[in-house]
Structures are given as C-alpha cells and as structure tokens.
Amino acid sequence: MTTYSVIYEAAADGGWSARSADLPVYAVGDTREEAEREIRDAIALYLDELARTGSSPPATRSVVGTVTV
C-alpha cells in the first residue's frame, strides 16, 4: 500500500476539489469528505488501469508542508 499526497481546495461555491500531487488524478465533492472519497476512488482506478496495462505507477516524490510568514 502506498500513501499519496493530496491537495484539497475549498471552492467559492462551498464545494471542494482534490488532486493528487504525484498522479494525474482529480476529483470534486460537495464536502471535503466527499472529495476525499472521490479522490481515493480515482487513485484506485488509475492504479488499477496502470496494473492492467502492465505499467508501473510513478514514484511518490511530493511532501506536503506549511510555512508561516
């Protein structure tokens, strides 16, 4: 099992988007929890497709952090 970094963004309309930092995968939801479920499913589908075609997923290289200014 691999852990992937995901960036969540609140939309002006109250919805949420989610994107993987290391994979070409995006998702949206009405709540952050829904966006999290959707991005988890999207990542799983993407990895399943890579496995089906005999491709390897890219190495995880992203690290999420914060800075205080």
PDB file of N, CA, C, O and CB in Angstrom:
ATOM      1  N   MET A   1       0.843  -1.172   0.000  1.00  0.00           N
ATOM      2  CA  MET A   1       0.000   0.000   0.000  1.00  0.00           C
ATOM      3  C   MET A   1       0.896   1.246   0.000  1.00  0.00           C
ATOM      4  O   MET A   1       1.865   1.319   0.756  1.00  0.00           O
ATOM      5  CB  MET A   1      -0.963  -0.008   1.224  1.00  0.00           C
ATOM      6  N   THR A   2       0.571   2.205  -0.837  1.00  0.00           N
ATOM      7  CA  THR A   2       1.343   3.440  -0.961  1.00  0.00           C
ATOM      8  C   THR A   2       0.498   4.620  -0.511  1.00  0.00           C
ATOM      9  O   THR A   2      -0.706   4.658  -0.766  1.00  0.00           O
ATOM     10  CB  THR A   2       1.829   3.644  -2.412  1.00  0.00           C
ATOM     11  N   THR A   3       1.115   5.568   0.146  1.00  0.00           N
ATOM     12  CA  THR A   3       0.437   6.789   0.563  1.00  0.00           C
ATOM     13  C   THR A   3       0.747   7.882  -0.445  1.00  0.00           C
ATOM     14  O   THR A   3       1.908   8.116  -0.778  1.00  0.00           O
ATOM     15  CB  THR A   3       0.867   7.214   1.997  1.00  0.00           C
ATOM     16  N   TYR A   4      -0.290   8.550  -0.930  1.00  0.00           N
ATOM     17  CA  TYR A   4      -0.134   9.633  -1.891  1.00  0.00           C
ATOM     18  C   TYR A   4      -0.544  10.958  -1.265  1.00  0.00           C
ATOM     19  O   TYR A   4      -1.535  11.026  -0.537  1.00  0.00           O
ATOM     20  CB  TYR A   4      -0.961   9.359  -3.154  1.00  0.00           C
ATOM     21  N   SER A   5       0.219  12.013  -1.548  1.00  0.00           N
ATOM     22  CA  SER A   5      -0.142  13.354  -1.096  1.00  0.00           C
ATOM     23  C   SER A   5      -1.292  13.870  -1.936  1.00  0.00           C
ATOM     24  O   SER A   5      -1.299  13.715  -3.157  1.00  0.00           O
ATOM     25  CB  SER A   5       1.068  14.316  -1.176  1.00  0.00           C
ATOM     26  N   VAL A   6      -2.266  14.487  -1.278  1.00  0.00           N
ATOM     27  CA  VAL A   6      -3.440  15.034  -1.945  1.00  0.00           C
ATOM     28  C   VAL A   6      -3.629  16.473  -1.472  1.00  0.00           C
ATOM     29  O   VAL A   6      -3.497  16.764  -0.284  1.00  0.00           O
ATOM     30  CB  VAL A   6      -4.716  14.170  -1.656  1.00  0.00           C
ATOM     31  N   ILE A   7      -3.936  17.363  -2.400  1.00  0.00           N
ATOM     32  CA  ILE A   7      -4.193  18.761  -2.088  1.00  0.00           C
ATOM     33  C   ILE A   7      -5.696  18.989  -2.191  1.00  0.00           C
ATOM     34  O   ILE A   7      -6.311  18.677  -3.211  1.00  0.00           O
ATOM     35  CB  ILE A   7      -3.401  19.720  -3.046  1.00  0.00           C
ATOM     36  N   TYR A   8      -6.277  19.529  -1.140  1.00  0.00           N
ATOM     37  CA  TYR A   8      -7.706  19.843  -1.095  1.00  0.00           C
ATOM     38  C   TYR A   8      -7.872  21.354  -1.159  1.00  0.00           C
ATOM     39  O   TYR A   8      -7.145  22.096  -0.499  1.00  0.00           O
ATOM     40  CB  TYR A   8      -8.376  19.263   0.193  1.00  0.00           C
ATOM     41  N   GLU A   9      -8.830  21.803  -1.956  1.00  0.00           N
ATOM     42  CA  GLU A   9      -9.098  23.233  -2.062  1.00  0.00           C
ATOM     43  C   GLU A   9     -10.594  23.484  -1.957  1.00  0.00           C
ATOM     44  O   GLU A   9     -11.404  22.835  -2.620  1.00  0.00           O
ATOM     45  CB  GLU A   9      -8.543  23.802  -3.388  1.00  0.00           C
ATOM     46  N   ALA A  10     -10.938  24.449  -1.101  1.00  0.00           N
ATOM     47  CA  ALA A  10     -12.342  24.849  -0.962  1.00  0.00           C
ATOM     48  C   ALA A  10     -12.679  25.792  -2.111  1.00  0.00           C
ATOM     49  O   ALA A  10     -11.916  26.710  -2.413  1.00  0.00           O
ATOM     50  CB  ALA A  10     -12.613  25.533   0.431  1.00  0.00           C
ATOM     51  N   ALA A  11     -13.812  25.564  -2.744  1.00  0.00           N
ATOM     52  CA  ALA A  11     -14.275  26.414  -3.839  1.00  0.00           C
ATOM     53  C   ALA A  11     -15.147  27.537  -3.286  1.00  0.00           C
ATOM     54  O   ALA A  11     -15.704  27.423  -2.194  1.00  0.00           O
ATOM     55  CB  ALA A  11     -15.057  25.584  -4.891  1.00  0.00           C
ATOM     56  N   ALA A  12     -15.257  28.602  -4.038  1.00  0.00           N
ATOM     57  CA  ALA A  12     -16.065  29.748  -3.622  1.00  0.00           C
ATOM     58  C   ALA A  12     -17.529  29.366  -3.418  1.00  0.00           C
ATOM     59  O   ALA A  12     -18.221  29.974  -2.601  1.00  0.00           O
ATOM     60  CB  ALA A  12     -15.962  30.865  -4.654  1.00  0.00           C
ATOM     61  N   ASP A  13     -18.006  28.353  -4.162  1.00  0.00           N
ATOM     62  CA  ASP A  13     -19.411  27.943  -4.049  1.00  0.00           C
ATOM     63  C   ASP A  13     -19.660  26.981  -2.892  1.00  0.00           C
ATOM     64  O   ASP A  13     -20.787  26.525  -2.699  1.00  0.00           O
ATOM     65  CB  ASP A  13     -19.859  27.299  -5.338  1.00  0.00           C
ATOM     66  N   GLY A  14     -18.617  26.669  -2.122  1.00  0.00           N
ATOM     67  CA  GLY A  14     -18.758  25.766  -0.987  1.00  0.00           C
ATOM     68  C   GLY A  14     -18.339  24.341  -1.268  1.00  0.00           C
ATOM     69  O   GLY A  14     -18.201  23.552  -0.334  1.00  0.00           O
ATOM     70  N   GLY A  15     -18.134  23.987  -2.520  1.00  0.00           N
ATOM     71  CA  GLY A  15     -17.670  22.640  -2.860  1.00  0.00           C
ATOM     72  C   GLY A  15     -16.177  22.496  -2.607  1.00  0.00           C
ATOM     73  O   GLY A  15     -15.518  23.438  -2.169  1.00  0.00           O
ATOM     74  N   TRP A  16     -15.658  21.323  -2.884  1.00  0.00           N
ATOM     75  CA  TRP A  16     -14.242  21.035  -2.682  1.00  0.00           C
ATOM     76  C   TRP A  16     -13.675  20.328  -3.903  1.00  0.00           C
ATOM     77  O   TRP A  16     -14.371  19.567  -4.576  1.00  0.00           O
ATOM     78  CB  TRP A  16     -14.032  20.181  -1.418  1.00  0.00           C
ATOM     79  N   SER A  17     -12.398  20.590  -4.180  1.00  0.00           N
ATOM     80  CA  SER A  17     -11.683  19.829  -5.196  1.00  0.00           C
ATOM     81  C   SER A  17     -10.498  19.156  -4.523  1.00  0.00           C
ATOM     82  O   SER A  17     -10.018  19.591  -3.476  1.00  0.00           O
ATOM     83  CB  SER A  17     -11.219  20.744  -6.382  1.00  0.00           C
ATOM     84  N   ALA A  18     -10.045  18.087  -5.152  1.00  0.00           N
ATOM     85  CA  ALA A  18      -8.906  17.335  -4.637  1.00  0.00           C
ATOM     86  C   ALA A  18      -8.066  16.903  -5.824  1.00  0.00           C
ATOM     87  O   ALA A  18      -8.593  16.516  -6.867  1.00  0.00           O
ATOM     88  CB  ALA A  18      -9.361  16.102  -3.785  1.00  0.00           C
ATOM     89  N   ARG A  19      -6.746  16.974  -5.651  1.00  0.00           N
ATOM     90  CA  ARG A  19      -5.857  16.496  -6.709  1.00  0.00           C
ATOM     91  C   ARG A  19      -4.672  15.797  -6.078  1.00  0.00           C
ATOM     92  O   ARG A  19      -4.194  16.169  -5.006  1.00  0.00           O
ATOM     93  CB  ARG A  19      -5.388  17.660  -7.618  1.00  0.00           C
ATOM     94  N   SER A  20      -4.220  14.790  -6.766  1.00  0.00           N
ATOM     95  CA  SER A  20      -3.035  14.072  -6.323  1.00  0.00           C
ATOM     96  C   SER A  20      -1.805  14.870  -6.716  1.00  0.00           C
ATOM     97  O   SER A  20      -1.731  15.415  -7.817  1.00  0.00           O
ATOM     98  CB  SER A  20      -2.985  12.645  -6.925  1.00  0.00           C
ATOM     99  N   ALA A  21      -0.846  14.934  -5.811  1.00  0.00           N
ATOM    100  CA  ALA A  21       0.391  15.653  -6.101  1.00  0.00           C
ATOM    101  C   ALA A  21       1.306  14.859  -7.039  1.00  0.00           C
ATOM    102  O   ALA A  21       2.158  15.445  -7.707  1.00  0.00           O
ATOM    103  CB  ALA A  21       1.126  15.971  -4.803  1.00  0.00           C
ATOM    104  N   ASP A  22       1.141  13.548  -7.094  1.00  0.00           N
ATOM    105  CA  ASP A  22       2.050  12.705  -7.875  1.00  0.00           C
ATOM    106  C   ASP A  22       1.400  11.958  -9.036  1.00  0.00           C
ATOM    107  O   ASP A  22       2.097  11.347  -9.846  1.00  0.00           O
ATOM    108  CB  ASP A  22       2.687  11.719  -6.976  1.00  0.00           C
ATOM    109  N   LEU A  23       0.085  12.001  -9.124  1.00  0.00           N
ATOM    110  CA  LEU A  23      -0.627  11.275 -10.169  1.00  0.00           C
ATOM    111  C   LEU A  23      -1.558  12.236 -10.909  1.00  0.00           C
ATOM    112  O   LEU A  23      -1.989  13.233 -10.331  1.00  0.00           O
ATOM    113  CB  LEU A  23      -1.426  10.085  -9.570  1.00  0.00           C
ATOM    114  N   PRO A  24      -1.873  11.960 -12.158  1.00  0.00           N
ATOM    115  CA  PRO A  24      -2.777  12.834 -12.919  1.00  0.00           C
ATOM    116  C   PRO A  24      -4.245  12.528 -12.593  1.00  0.00           C
ATOM    117  O   PRO A  24      -5.007  12.094 -13.457  1.00  0.00           O
ATOM    118  CB  PRO A  24      -2.528  12.674 -14.436  1.00  0.00           C
ATOM    119  N   VAL A  25      -4.622  12.760 -11.342  1.00  0.00           N
ATOM    120  CA  VAL A  25      -5.938  12.386 -10.850  1.00  0.00           C
ATOM    121  C   VAL A  25      -6.564  13.567 -10.112  1.00  0.00           C
ATOM    122  O   VAL A  25      -5.919  14.207  -9.282  1.00  0.00           O
ATOM    123  CB  VAL A  25      -5.848  11.149  -9.929  1.00  0.00           C
ATOM    124  N   TYR A  26      -7.825  13.844 -10.424  1.00  0.00           N
ATOM    125  CA  TYR A  26      -8.567  14.954  -9.829  1.00  0.00           C
ATOM    126  C   TYR A  26      -9.946  14.465  -9.413  1.00  0.00           C
ATOM    127  O   TYR A  26     -10.463  13.489  -9.958  1.00  0.00           O
ATOM    128  CB  TYR A  26      -8.680  16.149 -10.819  1.00  0.00           C
ATOM    129  N   ALA A  27     -10.543  15.163  -8.429  1.00  0.00           N
ATOM    130  CA  ALA A  27     -11.903  14.825  -8.002  1.00  0.00           C
ATOM    131  C   ALA A  27     -12.543  16.059  -7.381  1.00  0.00           C
ATOM    132  O   ALA A  27     -11.858  16.998  -6.978  1.00  0.00           O
ATOM    133  CB  ALA A  27     -11.901  13.632  -6.991  1.00  0.00           C
ATOM    134  N   VAL A  28     -13.858  16.036  -7.313  1.00  0.00           N
ATOM    135  CA  VAL A  28     -14.610  17.120  -6.670  1.00  0.00           C
ATOM    136  C   VAL A  28     -15.692  16.516  -5.787  1.00  0.00           C
ATOM    137  O   VAL A  28     -16.079  15.359  -5.951  1.00  0.00           O
ATOM    138  CB  VAL A  28     -15.236  18.081  -7.729  1.00  0.00           C
ATOM    139  N   GLY A  29     -16.168  17.322  -4.849  1.00  0.00           N
ATOM    140  CA  GLY A  29     -17.259  16.886  -3.988  1.00  0.00           C
ATOM    141  C   GLY A  29     -17.932  18.081  -3.358  1.00  0.00           C
ATOM    142  O   GLY A  29     -17.378  19.180  -3.330  1.00  0.00           O
ATOM    143  N   ASP A  30     -19.124  17.860  -2.855  1.00  0.00           N
ATOM    144  CA  ASP A  30     -19.845  18.930  -2.173  1.00  0.00           C
ATOM    145  C   ASP A  30     -19.214  19.248  -0.822  1.00  0.00           C
ATOM    146  O   ASP A  30     -19.309  20.376  -0.340  1.00  0.00           O
ATOM    147  CB  ASP A  30     -21.311  18.548  -1.990  1.00  0.00           C
ATOM    148  N   THR A  31     -18.568  18.251  -0.210  1.00  0.00           N
ATOM    149  CA  THR A  31     -17.887  18.428   1.069  1.00  0.00           C
ATOM    150  C   THR A  31     -16.457  17.917   0.930  1.00  0.00           C
ATOM    151  O   THR A  31     -16.130  17.223  -0.033  1.00  0.00           O
ATOM    152  CB  THR A  31     -18.640  17.685   2.222  1.00  0.00           C
ATOM    153  N   ARG A  32     -15.608  18.261   1.894  1.00  0.00           N
ATOM    154  CA  ARG A  32     -14.233  17.752   1.843  1.00  0.00           C
ATOM    155  C   ARG A  32     -14.233  16.233   1.968  1.00  0.00           C
ATOM    156  O   ARG A  32     -13.440  15.550   1.319  1.00  0.00           O
ATOM    157  CB  ARG A  32     -13.371  18.383   2.964  1.00  0.00           C
ATOM    158  N   GLU A  33     -15.115  15.715   2.794  1.00  0.00           N
ATOM    159  CA  GLU A  33     -15.190  14.268   2.976  1.00  0.00           C
ATOM    160  C   GLU A  33     -15.571  13.567   1.671  1.00  0.00           C
ATOM    161  O   GLU A  33     -15.024  12.514   1.340  1.00  0.00           O
ATOM    162  CB  GLU A  33     -16.202  13.922   4.076  1.00  0.00           C
ATOM    163  N   GLU A  34     -16.504  14.155   0.942  1.00  0.00           N
ATOM    164  CA  GLU A  34     -16.896  13.571  -0.342  1.00  0.00           C
ATOM    165  C   GLU A  34     -15.744  13.652  -1.339  1.00  0.00           C
ATOM    166  O   GLU A  34     -15.487  12.694  -2.069  1.00  0.00           O
ATOM    167  CB  GLU A  34     -18.142  14.284  -0.906  1.00  0.00           C
ATOM    168  N   ALA A  35     -15.054  14.782  -1.376  1.00  0.00           N
ATOM    169  CA  ALA A  35     -13.899  14.917  -2.269  1.00  0.00           C
ATOM    170  C   ALA A  35     -12.822  13.897  -1.915  1.00  0.00           C
ATOM    171  O   ALA A  35     -12.165  13.353  -2.801  1.00  0.00           O
ATOM    172  CB  ALA A  35     -13.323  16.344  -2.197  1.00  0.00           C
ATOM    173  N   GLU A  36     -12.642  13.638  -0.621  1.00  0.00           N
ATOM    174  CA  GLU A  36     -11.652  12.643  -0.195  1.00  0.00           C
ATOM    175  C   GLU A  36     -12.044  11.244  -0.664  1.00  0.00           C
ATOM    176  O   GLU A  36     -11.193  10.494  -1.142  1.00  0.00           O
ATOM    177  CB  GLU A  36     -11.496  12.662   1.334  1.00  0.00           C
ATOM    178  N   ARG A  37     -13.306  10.890  -0.533  1.00  0.00           N
ATOM    179  CA  ARG A  37     -13.763   9.585  -1.031  1.00  0.00           C
ATOM    180  C   ARG A  37     -13.564   9.479  -2.540  1.00  0.00           C
ATOM    181  O   ARG A  37     -13.109   8.454  -3.047  1.00  0.00           O
ATOM    182  CB  ARG A  37     -15.247   9.359  -0.676  1.00  0.00           C
ATOM    183  N   GLU A  38     -13.908  10.542  -3.245  1.00  0.00           N
ATOM    184  CA  GLU A  38     -13.800  10.538  -4.708  1.00  0.00           C
ATOM    185  C   GLU A  38     -12.347  10.445  -5.172  1.00  0.00           C
ATOM    186  O   GLU A  38     -12.050   9.725  -6.125  1.00  0.00           O
ATOM    187  CB  GLU A  38     -14.446  11.796  -5.286  1.00  0.00           C
ATOM    188  N   ILE A  39     -11.437  11.165  -4.510  1.00  0.00           N
ATOM    189  CA  ILE A  39     -10.026  11.110  -4.932  1.00  0.00           C
ATOM    190  C   ILE A  39      -9.437   9.743  -4.604  1.00  0.00           C
ATOM    191  O   ILE A  39      -8.606   9.235  -5.357  1.00  0.00           O
ATOM    192  CB  ILE A  39      -9.195  12.232  -4.245  1.00  0.00           C
ATOM    193  N   ARG A  40      -9.852   9.142  -3.494  1.00  0.00           N
ATOM    194  CA  ARG A  40      -9.383   7.792  -3.165  1.00  0.00           C
ATOM    195  C   ARG A  40      -9.820   6.812  -4.243  1.00  0.00           C
ATOM    196  O   ARG A  40      -9.029   5.981  -4.690  1.00  0.00           O
ATOM    197  CB  ARG A  40      -9.916   7.345  -1.783  1.00  0.00           C
ATOM    198  N   ASP A  41     -11.083   6.909  -4.664  1.00  0.00           N
ATOM    199  CA  ASP A  41     -11.583   6.036  -5.727  1.00  0.00           C
ATOM    200  C   ASP A  41     -10.866   6.304  -7.045  1.00  0.00           C
ATOM    201  O   ASP A  41     -10.534   5.367  -7.771  1.00  0.00           O
ATOM    202  CB  ASP A  41     -13.092   6.223  -5.905  1.00  0.00           C
ATOM    203  N   ALA A  42     -10.623   7.578  -7.360  1.00  0.00           N
ATOM    204  CA  ALA A  42      -9.950   7.931  -8.611  1.00  0.00           C
ATOM    205  C   ALA A  42      -8.524   7.389  -8.640  1.00  0.00           C
ATOM    206  O   ALA A  42      -8.063   6.882  -9.663  1.00  0.00           O
ATOM    207  CB  ALA A  42      -9.937   9.452  -8.801  1.00  0.00           C
ATOM    208  N   ILE A  43      -7.835   7.499  -7.516  1.00  0.00           N
ATOM    209  CA  ILE A  43      -6.459   6.972  -7.446  1.00  0.00           C
ATOM    210  C   ILE A  43      -6.482   5.458  -7.617  1.00  0.00           C
ATOM    211  O   ILE A  43      -5.662   4.904  -8.350  1.00  0.00           O
ATOM    212  CB  ILE A  43      -5.781   7.355  -6.093  1.00  0.00           C
ATOM    213  N   ALA A  44      -7.408   4.790  -6.950  1.00  0.00           N
ATOM    214  CA  ALA A  44      -7.500   3.330  -7.070  1.00  0.00           C
ATOM    215  C   ALA A  44      -7.785   2.912  -8.512  1.00  0.00           C
ATOM    216  O   ALA A  44      -7.174   1.969  -9.013  1.00  0.00           O
ATOM    217  CB  ALA A  44      -8.595   2.785  -6.138  1.00  0.00           C
ATOM    218  N   LEU A  45      -8.701   3.600  -9.178  1.00  0.00           N
ATOM    219  CA  LEU A  45      -8.999   3.290 -10.583  1.00  0.00           C
ATOM    220  C   LEU A  45      -7.789   3.515 -11.478  1.00  0.00           C
ATOM    221  O   LEU A  45      -7.511   2.712 -12.368  1.00  0.00           O
ATOM    222  CB  LEU A  45     -10.169   4.137 -11.077  1.00  0.00           C
ATOM    223  N   TYR A  46      -7.072   4.609 -11.242  1.00  0.00           N
ATOM    224  CA  TYR A  46      -5.880   4.907 -12.032  1.00  0.00           C
ATOM    225  C   TYR A  46      -4.819   3.818 -11.837  1.00  0.00           C
ATOM    226  O   TYR A  46      -4.222   3.345 -12.804  1.00  0.00           O
ATOM    227  CB  TYR A  46      -5.310   6.289 -11.647  1.00  0.00           C
ATOM    228  N   LEU A  47      -4.592   3.432 -10.593  1.00  0.00           N
ATOM    229  CA  LEU A  47      -3.593   2.396 -10.324  1.00  0.00           C
ATOM    230  C   LEU A  47      -4.023   1.054 -10.904  1.00  0.00           C
ATOM    231  O   LEU A  47      -3.186   0.297 -11.395  1.00  0.00           O
ATOM    232  CB  LEU A  47      -3.352   2.264  -8.817  1.00  0.00           C
ATOM    233  N   ASP A  48      -5.320   0.749 -10.852  1.00  0.00           N
ATOM    234  CA  ASP A  48      -5.819  -0.483 -11.466  1.00  0.00           C
ATOM    235  C   ASP A  48      -5.570  -0.479 -12.976  1.00  0.00           C
ATOM    236  O   ASP A  48      -5.188  -1.499 -13.549  1.00  0.00           O
ATOM    237  CB  ASP A  48      -7.322  -0.657 -11.176  1.00  0.00           C
ATOM    238  N   GLU A  49      -5.787   0.666 -13.612  1.00  0.00           N
ATOM    239  CA  GLU A  49      -5.560   0.763 -15.063  1.00  0.00           C
ATOM    240  C   GLU A  49      -4.077   0.596 -15.393  1.00  0.00           C
ATOM    241  O   GLU A  49      -3.726  -0.065 -16.370  1.00  0.00           O
ATOM    242  CB  GLU A  49      -6.073   2.118 -15.604  1.00  0.00           C
ATOM    243  N   LEU A  50      -3.212   1.194 -14.580  1.00  0.00           N
ATOM    244  CA  LEU A  50      -1.774   1.001 -14.802  1.00  0.00           C
ATOM    245  C   LEU A  50      -1.406  -0.473 -14.682  1.00  0.00           C
ATOM    246  O   LEU A  50      -0.657  -0.996 -15.508  1.00  0.00           O
ATOM    247  CB  LEU A  50      -0.953   1.838 -13.799  1.00  0.00           C
ATOM    248  N   ALA A  51      -1.920  -1.136 -13.672  1.00  0.00           N
ATOM    249  CA  ALA A  51      -1.624  -2.556 -13.476  1.00  0.00           C
ATOM    250  C   ALA A  51      -2.160  -3.383 -14.648  1.00  0.00           C
ATOM    251  O   ALA A  51      -1.500  -4.310 -15.117  1.00  0.00           O
ATOM    252  CB  ALA A  51      -2.229  -3.057 -12.145  1.00  0.00           C
ATOM    253  N   ARG A  52      -3.363  -3.037 -15.113  1.00  0.00           N
ATOM    254  CA  ARG A  52      -3.973  -3.767 -16.225  1.00  0.00           C
ATOM    255  C   ARG A  52      -3.127  -3.676 -17.486  1.00  0.00           C
ATOM    256  O   ARG A  52      -3.043  -4.632 -18.256  1.00  0.00           O
ATOM    257  CB  ARG A  52      -5.373  -3.235 -16.501  1.00  0.00           C
ATOM    258  N   THR A  53      -2.502  -2.522 -17.695  1.00  0.00           N
ATOM    259  CA  THR A  53      -1.700  -2.318 -18.898  1.00  0.00           C
ATOM    260  C   THR A  53      -0.224  -2.669 -18.694  1.00  0.00           C
ATOM    261  O   THR A  53       0.586  -2.516 -19.608  1.00  0.00           O
ATOM    262  CB  THR A  53      -1.820  -0.882 -19.351  1.00  0.00           C
ATOM    263  N   GLY A  54       0.119  -3.140 -17.495  1.00  0.00           N
ATOM    264  CA  GLY A  54       1.498  -3.530 -17.224  1.00  0.00           C
ATOM    265  C   GLY A  54       2.426  -2.370 -16.943  1.00  0.00           C
ATOM    266  O   GLY A  54       3.647  -2.525 -16.988  1.00  0.00           O
ATOM    267  N   SER A  55       1.864  -1.209 -16.654  1.00  0.00           N
ATOM    268  CA  SER A  55       2.678  -0.025 -16.345  1.00  0.00           C
ATOM    269  C   SER A  55       2.863   0.103 -14.841  1.00  0.00           C
ATOM    270  O   SER A  55       2.040  -0.366 -14.055  1.00  0.00           O
ATOM    271  CB  SER A  55       2.025   1.259 -16.916  1.00  0.00           C
ATOM    272  N   SER A  56       3.944   0.735 -14.462  1.00  0.00           N
ATOM    273  CA  SER A  56       4.214   0.989 -13.047  1.00  0.00           C
ATOM    274  C   SER A  56       3.802   2.410 -12.695  1.00  0.00           C
ATOM    275  O   SER A  56       3.972   3.319 -13.507  1.00  0.00           O
ATOM    276  CB  SER A  56       5.710   0.761 -12.718  1.00  0.00           C
ATOM    277  N   PRO A  57       3.266   2.614 -11.503  1.00  0.00           N
ATOM    278  CA  PRO A  57       2.941   3.982 -11.100  1.00  0.00           C
ATOM    279  C   PRO A  57       4.216   4.780 -10.871  1.00  0.00           C
ATOM    280  O   PRO A  57       5.248   4.209 -10.517  1.00  0.00           O
ATOM    281  CB  PRO A  57       2.072   3.985  -9.827  1.00  0.00           C
ATOM    282  N   PRO A  58       4.158   6.088 -11.068  1.00  0.00           N
ATOM    283  CA  PRO A  58       5.340   6.901 -10.815  1.00  0.00           C
ATOM    284  C   PRO A  58       5.687   6.879  -9.329  1.00  0.00           C
ATOM    285  O   PRO A  58       4.819   6.675  -8.481  1.00  0.00           O
ATOM    286  CB  PRO A  58       5.117   8.347 -11.296  1.00  0.00           C
ATOM    287  N   ALA A  59       6.936   7.087  -9.034  1.00  0.00           N
ATOM    288  CA  ALA A  59       7.375   7.149  -7.642  1.00  0.00           C
ATOM    289  C   ALA A  59       6.764   8.375  -6.973  1.00  0.00           C
ATOM    290  O   ALA A  59       6.614   9.425  -7.598  1.00  0.00           O
ATOM    291  CB  ALA A  59       8.926   7.189  -7.549  1.00  0.00           C
ATOM    292  N   THR A  60       6.417   8.234  -5.707  1.00  0.00           N
ATOM    293  CA  THR A  60       5.919   9.385  -4.970  1.00  0.00           C
ATOM    294  C   THR A  60       7.109  10.278  -4.622  1.00  0.00           C
ATOM    295  O   THR A  60       8.116   9.813  -4.088  1.00  0.00           O
ATOM    296  CB  THR A  60       5.144   8.945  -3.682  1.00  0.00           C
ATOM    297  N   ARG A  61       6.975  11.551  -4.932  1.00  0.00           N
ATOM    298  CA  ARG A  61       8.072  12.485  -4.678  1.00  0.00           C
ATOM    299  C   ARG A  61       7.618  13.714  -3.906  1.00  0.00           C
ATOM    300  O   ARG A  61       8.446  14.517  -3.478  1.00  0.00           O
ATOM    301  CB  ARG A  61       8.703  12.912  -5.984  1.00  0.00           C
ATOM    302  N   SER A  62       6.330  13.865  -3.727  1.00  0.00           N
ATOM    303  CA  SER A  62       5.812  15.068  -3.098  1.00  0.00           C
ATOM    304  C   SER A  62       5.747  14.938  -1.589  1.00  0.00           C
ATOM    305  O   SER A  62       5.467  13.867  -1.049  1.00  0.00           O
ATOM    306  CB  SER A  62       4.446  15.389  -3.641  1.00  0.00           C
ATOM    307  N   VAL A  63       6.012  16.046  -0.923  1.00  0.00           N
ATOM    308  CA  VAL A  63       5.887  16.150   0.508  1.00  0.00           C
ATOM    309  C   VAL A  63       5.066  17.407   0.779  1.00  0.00           C
ATOM    310  O   VAL A  63       5.358  18.473   0.238  1.00  0.00           O
ATOM    311  CB  VAL A  63       7.292  16.194   1.215  1.00  0.00           C
ATOM    312  N   VAL A  64       4.056  17.283   1.604  1.00  0.00           N
ATOM    313  CA  VAL A  64       3.208  18.414   1.923  1.00  0.00           C
ATOM    314  C   VAL A  64       3.708  19.059   3.208  1.00  0.00           C
ATOM    315  O   VAL A  64       4.001  18.376   4.189  1.00  0.00           O
ATOM    316  CB  VAL A  64       1.729  17.981   2.057  1.00  0.00           C
ATOM    317  N   GLY A  65       3.799  20.370   3.186  1.00  0.00           N
ATOM    318  CA  GLY A  65       4.219  21.103   4.357  1.00  0.00           C
ATOM    319  C   GLY A  65       3.573  22.457   4.386  1.00  0.00           C
ATOM    320  O   GLY A  65       2.848  22.818   3.458  1.00  0.00           O
ATOM    321  N   THR A  66       3.815  23.206   5.420  1.00  0.00           N
ATOM    322  CA  THR A  66       3.290  24.556   5.538  1.00  0.00           C
ATOM    323  C   THR A  66       4.431  25.481   5.965  1.00  0.00           C
ATOM    324  O   THR A  66       5.442  25.042   6.514  1.00  0.00           O
ATOM    325  CB  THR A  66       2.102  24.613   6.554  1.00  0.00           C
ATOM    326  N   VAL A  67       4.238  26.752   5.701  1.00  0.00           N
ATOM    327  CA  VAL A  67       5.175  27.766   6.168  1.00  0.00           C
ATOM    328  C   VAL A  67       4.367  28.881   6.840  1.00  0.00           C
ATOM    329  O   VAL A  67       3.223  29.143   6.467  1.00  0.00           O
ATOM    330  CB  VAL A  67       6.050  28.326   4.985  1.00  0.00           C
ATOM    331  N   THR A  68       4.957  29.514   7.805  1.00  0.00           N
ATOM    332  CA  THR A  68       4.343  30.649   8.471  1.00  0.00           C
ATOM    333  C   THR A  68       5.110  31.888   8.085  1.00  0.00           C
ATOM    334  O   THR A  68       6.334  31.926   8.208  1.00  0.00           O
ATOM    335  CB  THR A  68       4.315  30.464  10.007  1.00  0.00           C
ATOM    336  N   VAL A  69       4.407  32.904   7.618  1.00  0.00           N
ATOM    337  CA  VAL A  69       5.057  34.139   7.172  1.00  0.00           C
ATOM    338  C   VAL A  69       4.526  35.294   8.004  1.00  0.00           C
ATOM    339  O   VAL A  69       4.935  36.438   7.803  1.00  0.00           O
ATOM    340  CB  VAL A  69       4.814  34.393   5.650  1.00  0.00           C
TER     341      VAL A  69
END
